[in-house]
Amino acid sequence: MRRVPGLVLFLFVIAVSAASNACSHKSDERSFTLHGQVLSLDLAHKTVVVKHEEIKGFMPAMTMPYEAQDVKLLDGIAPGDVIDATLVVFSNGAHLTTITKVGSAPLEKAPAEAPLPRASSGFELLKPGEPVPNASFVDQDGRTRSFADFRGDRVVMTFIYTECPMPTFCPLLDRRFAAMQKPLGDDAAMKDVHLVTVSFDPATDTPPVLKAHARRLNADPARWTFLTGDRDEIDRFASRFGVQVSRAMNDPRDITHNLRTVIIDKDGKLVKVYTGNDWTPEQILGDLRG
Ligand SMILES: [Cu+2]
């Protein structure tokens, strides 16, 4: 059994709760059966955190928050319950359409009691105004890049992995970055803004994989750079912005992560951190315009 830090769960819930612009596109809907244990509920946001088994053909075993289509589905559901649920995934979202309690089991450990990981020693959160520490990466063309190379440009950076199965997580961030390219290009005052997407799954997201991913997103290489590199170095770098990634020992594709998107100024100092997926391209563009 894998323990997920309470903070991660908390941030996940924030992230998913914000992703409720769930207008469905019936044509590309897919539904899956999800079996697992409820760890916590957030009725205000209609979300339930489920530690679930592998969803065949869709995602590995994972602990994730899910939004219920209707808050009534959560009636009578409590932490510790073992549930069968129907997960419907569409192009830009996902939700549970049925939830059935089939048993209950003691909770392994209350998320709130879990110690926060990496409370010290080089993993401290950066505050706005603080310089972003340098780190070394490899870009989508296989070139070595150091983060300091971006000095002189303002940077909007986010963290993803290309195989992320949840449309409301990494793929959503990709779509938003893609959507920012045109307004950035249309505004002469935004010439100095560079988009950077860092993959925290270097085993899968090699430079060629990132390059193909960038092409699919119509990423302009002059504006948008994809980075990968040494996993520990990426983890350490990402953690400074509050990105938390945990990978299962037995299945490296089983990645539990939260979402952070940041603005860094031309001198390499942190300006702002956006948590979860609760932000819009317009908001970031507005913040860049100051
Ligand atoms: Cu993801």
Residues whose N, C-alpha, C, O or C-beta is under 5 A from the ligand:
A	BS01	CU	C164 F169 C170
